[in-house]
Amino acid sequence: MIPYLVGGSWVRSSAATLPVYDPATGGVIDEVPLLGAAEVDAAVRAAVDANAKWSRTPVMERVRLMFRFRDLLEGHREELAAIVTRHHGKTLDEARGEVRRGVEVVEFACGAPTLLQGRTLRDVAAGVDQDLFRFPVGVVAGIPPFNFPVMIPLWMFPLAIVAGNAFVLKPSERTPLGAVRLAELFMEAGFPDGVLNVVHGAKDAVDAILDHPLINAVSFVGSEKVARHVYERAAAGGKRVSAASGAKNHIVVMPDADLTHALAAVLNSAFGNAGERCLAGSVAVAVGGVHDRFVEQLGDAARAMVVGPGDRPGVQVGPLIRDDHRKRVVEFIERGEREGARVVADGRNLLSDPGFFLGPTLLDGVSPEMAVGRQEIFGPVLSVSHVATLDDAIAQANSMSLGNMAAIFTSSGAAAREFRERVEAGMIGVNVGVAQPFGFYPFSGWKHSFFGDLHPHGTDAIEFYTRKKMVVSRWS
Ligand code: NAD
């Protein structure tokens, strides 16, 4: 059974548990306790106690510990990647990339002495000075999704903690092992007890966080339905909320695109991480005459992808997270067929047990009216639409209620600029299939892909994890 962390001590619970699987074998590798309000309350109280001192600890002391944490992460990169692959299923290369992108946020957090600076204006009136100071918000909670068990927790607690807050992390019950190892390394770096606490569980634990009066801010990343719930319920209790949610990313391929480059990038965007990524390309919109060649080559390439356990060399597509999720993805493919899509590459040929595998699937002739053209699938399924002009492609992308990422492949600067200006998504790729901002910029979903005001990481996160105090002084 996986322990949880309260006030610096790892605790084993007698609560009911859920199995944690190795998705490549379907075997159970551990049990995660489903904690409730009492355990969440104990973690929050430990955070409140720790925060009294931590919030007044000089910034350079906080940063020195963060540098040590960063070094420990570097030293354990391979181990962390192996943990990700083992209980998430993605390939080792993908897991290594995830760890690297997470460490970048910790490196950004090490810049706190600059990031946390306020502002001063002397003589705003005769003999009067105005200062803006940044203070921590208090106790912050983080609720990540299953698909990046190391990277997304690292979007949250290092920045909150370096800003002087204490933290309660509730990892995904499907992939809790990454966060547990991160917390062990964090304690090894020398952070005081109670500054980071980890509780496990699902809806009950999350609702206890949302309702807890001593939590001041909630960082959430997950599905649209839960993001909306978290946003509304936490805000009703007066908390600040940053809730990143689902995606239906469109990738536009123009007739003048470098097709070899576009194919490789679209393939990686749609099927990398087995499509379980909020920046996954979900709909490829082929413009004008490029369609037939593009679909034919894409179909061949999708069928040639190597599907298998993430730790096996040469594998490009790992298993899905759970069997029930795989069933849901297969239902989407079936519905797509019923609604008139043509199956160009059929990943159902690779359905196999044990393990939750499903091969890359390519559907052609998809329109935004079809479920596969409109809803987030979160699996290795790429839909292709065919439109006449860039205007049509932009209109199709903008008809989605979600607006996480959109990408264009073209050799025309004018087309790329037009796309960037008009497409209603917060992260744009130009000849890039996975437009992930680096840790020092915000992860900037638009429309229903985000609920709140300030996005994960970057200077948005510094704003989110601090509150401002204005001081007006007159010394006569
Ligand atoms: P999820 O919404 O099911 O779970 C996210 C978190 O919410 C988990 O910690 C889970 O325990 C908790 N949770 C689940 N159901 C709940 C409920 N009914 N009430 C309260 N809490 C609940 O998401 P997931 O399946 O783990 O992750 C996949 C989703 O996350 C996809 O929609 C994907 O697009 C999205 N995602 C978004 C981003 C982004 O930055 N926008 C990044 C990664 C993933």
Boltz pocket constraint, residues with backbone or C-beta under 6 A from the ligand:
constraints:
  - pocket:
      binder: B
      contacts: [[A, 143], [A, 144], [A, 145], [A, 146], [A, 147], [A, 170], [A, 171], [A, 172], [A, 173], [A, 201], [A, 202], [A, 203], [A, 204], [A, 206], [A, 207], [A, 221], [A, 222], [A, 223], [A, 224], [A, 226], [A, 227], [A, 229], [A, 244], [A, 245], [A, 246], [A, 247], [A, 277], [A, 278], [A, 376], [A, 378], [A, 404], [A, 443], [A, 445], [A, 449]]
      max_distance: 6.0
